[in-house]
């Protein structure tokens, strides 16, 4: 919860700043990208100051002693070959496919991020469709929409921080996917800017309500030595679905516009949530 509050706080601050850049820089808008690049360099500089101690693998003293003796008798063991990324992903899959809760959560996450990917691409077009006039006012609407979902995520992060240890994670995730989907479906049928902003706020809260418990489940149920490989596989699937959604949304919007596409994405999220109700391991997680 604390990690996601930090991330979404940046969204809440930076989307309005981006809106100001658009208003005041006008033809010099490229300067905003230079400013953005500086923030990445600052982040890299801060990361460079971190001191990370080497990982100590878990094991008994007897195992370590035996390994030392074996290595000494062999005249020094040859260094172990570093596994490839493909090998790591295979190890992650071997664990994930036998872990019903985490596998189902990954499939839910893929569907949920599919909906979020559609929303990411379609939001700008929706802002243009619901903003009166033909000028550039829709850019301000878009900035407010992204700020609203960011504030919702911030509030959701704080709320989850207060109840995360007591709330049933499985039911919370199921309810959050359904709520996010219903919110997206509502966005697809309203044309009032205040209503859209309110719905985006609600979807921001719902987003945290499935992101934070999902990551907590993976931390609780994955052995430490497999964490990187399992989470990497999950991210590859989930964000792969999100990338595919962006491409499909772009194509679909050229035919039917943004609102119907967002409505359809909401249906996908609702289905992902409802499907979890039929898997007992997910309900009781």
N, C-alpha and C positions, 0 to 999 in steps of 0.2 A: 504493500500500500504506500509506504513512504517513497519507494522508487518511482512509482507511477504518479504520485502527487508532484514530485520534482519534475517529471517529464511534461505533465499537462500544465503545470504552472508556466513553463516556457511557452506553451501554445497560447495560453490566455494572454500573456504579455506580448508575444511576437506578432500575432495576427493583427491586432490594432496598429502596431508599429508598421507592419507591411502595408496596411491601408493608408497610413499617413505618407509612406514613401510614394505610393501610387498617386496620391493627391498632389504632393508638393514637388516631386521630381519630374513628373510629366515626361518630356522627351529624354531626360537624363536618367530614366528608370534603371538603366544598366548599372548605375552606381550601387543600387540596392544589392545586386549580386556580388559586387566586390565586398560590400559590408558583410554579406552572408559568409563569404569565403574566409574573412578574417575571424569570424566566430569559430569556424572549424579549426583554424590554426591555433586559436586560444585554447580550445578544448584539447588539442593534441599536446600543447605545451603543459597543460595541467596534468594530463595523463602521464607525461614523461617524468613528472616529479614523484609518481607513486612508486613505492618500493614493495614488490610482491615477493614474499619468501617462497622458496622452492616447495613444491608439493611433496609431502611425505606420504607414501602409499601405506595403506593399512595392512598389517600382517603381524604374525607373532614373532617374538625374538628368536624362537627356534627356527622358523622359516628363514629369517635373515641370516642366522648363523650357518645353516645348512648351505645357503646360497654362497656365502663367503668361502666355505670349505670347498664346495664344488668348483668355484671359480679358481681357487688357489691350485687345486689338483690339476685343473686343465691348463694351468699356466696362464690364466687370465681369460675370462670369457669374452667372446667377440661381442661388440655392441649390437643390441637388438635392432633389427630393421624397423624404421618408422613406418607405421601403417599409412596407407593412402586415404584420401578423403572418402573414396568409395568403400574401402574396408570399414572405416569408422561408421559410415551410414548403414552398412549391412549389420554391424554389431548393434547399432541403435534399433534397427528394425527387428532383429531377432528378439530383443527384449520387449519392444513395444507390442508386437503382435500377440504376445502371450499375456499382456497386461490389459484386461478388458476395460477397466476404467480409463486408463490413459489413452488407449487406442480409440475408444468412443469419443473421448474428449478431443482428440486430434481431429477426428472426422467432423465433430461439431464445430471446432475452431476453423476448419477449412471452409465450411459453409458460412460461418459467421463472418470471416474475413472476406469471403466472396461478396457478401452484402456490403461490407464496409468499403471494398474496392470500388463497387458500383457507385456508392454514395460519394466517394472521393472524386471521381471523375464527373459525375452528374451534377454535383452541387453548383458548380460555376454556371452550367447551362440552365439549371433550375432558377438560379438567382436572376439570370437575364430574362427568363420567361415570366417571373412573377413581379419584377420591378417595373413600375409604370414608366413610360417614356422610352425613347430610343437612344439616349446618350450613354454615358459611362457610369450612371448611377448604380447599375447592377453590381459594379465592383465593390461598392460600399456594402451592399446587401450581402455579398459573398463573404466579405471580411467579418461581418456581424454573425453570419451563420457559423463560420468556423470558430469564432470566439465563443458562441453559445455552446457548441459541442465541447469545446475545451473547458469552459466553466463547469459544464455538467460532469466531465471526467474528473475535474478537480474536486468537486463536491462528492462524487462517487468514491474517489480515492479516500477521502477523509472518513466517509461513512463506513466503508469497508474496513478501514483501520480500526474503527471502534467496535465492529461486530464480527470481524473475520474469524476470531478464535471460537466464537459460539455458534455462528450460523452454519447450517448444513450445506456444504459446498455443492453437492450434486444438485440439490433442489434450487439453490441460488443460481447456479449456472443455467439450468433449464429455464427458470423464470426470466433470467436476463436476456437470453436469446429470443424468447417469445416477446418480451417487452420491446426489445430493439426492433424486431421485425414489425410489430404492430405500429411502432412509431414511424418506421420507414414507409409503411403502407399508408399511414395517415398523411405523411408529407406528400405522397404521390397524388392525393386527391384534394388538398387545400391550396389556395392561392393567396392567402393572407400572410404578409411578411411576419407580423407578430406571432401568429400561430406556428409558422415554420420555425421561427427562432425558439419558441417554447418546446417544440417537438425535438429540435436538435439538442437542446439542453437535456431533455429526458433521455435521448439516445446516448448522450455522453455519460450519464449516470449508469445506464444499462451496460454500456461498453465496459466500464470498470467492474461491473458486477459479474461479468463472465471472464474478463482478462485476469484479474487478481486471484480469484479462487482457482482458476485453471493452472496458473503458474505455481500456486501453493501446492496443488495436488501433485504436480510433477516433482517439486522439491521434496515432498513427503514420501512419495512412492518409488522414486528412482534411486538406486544405489549411487553413492557419491562418485565412484569410479566410472560410472556410465553416464553421468549427468550431461556432459558436453555432447556426447554422441547422440543421446536420445533427444535432447532439446534441439540440437542442430537438425535432426531429421524432422522433428515437429515443425520447426520454423520453415524448413524447405517446403513442406507440404502446405502449410497454412499460408505463407506469403506467396507461394506459387499460385495458389488459388486466387489470392488477391490480385496478382498481376494479370492472370487470365481474365478476371472479372473486369479489370480496367479496359482491356482490349475489347471484350465483348460489349461492354457498356458503350464505348465509343461508336462501335458499328451500329448498335441497336438505336442509339439516340438519333442518328441520321435519318432513321426511318419513322420513329414514333415520338421523338422528343424525350425530355428528361423525366417528367413525372411518371409515365407508365413504366419506365425502366426502373426507377426507384421503387415503385409499388411492387414490381416483380421481385426485386432483390429482397424486399421485406418478407415476401412469402417464403423465400428460401431460408431466411433466418428463423421464421416461425416453425417451419418444418424441422429444422435442426433442433430446436428446443423441444418440440413435441416428441420427436423420435427418442430423446433421452428418457422420456417417461416410460418407454417400453423396455428399457434395459435396467433391470433391478440394481445391478452393480453401480450404474451411473446415478440412479435415484438416491441410493443410500450412501454415496461417497461422502 
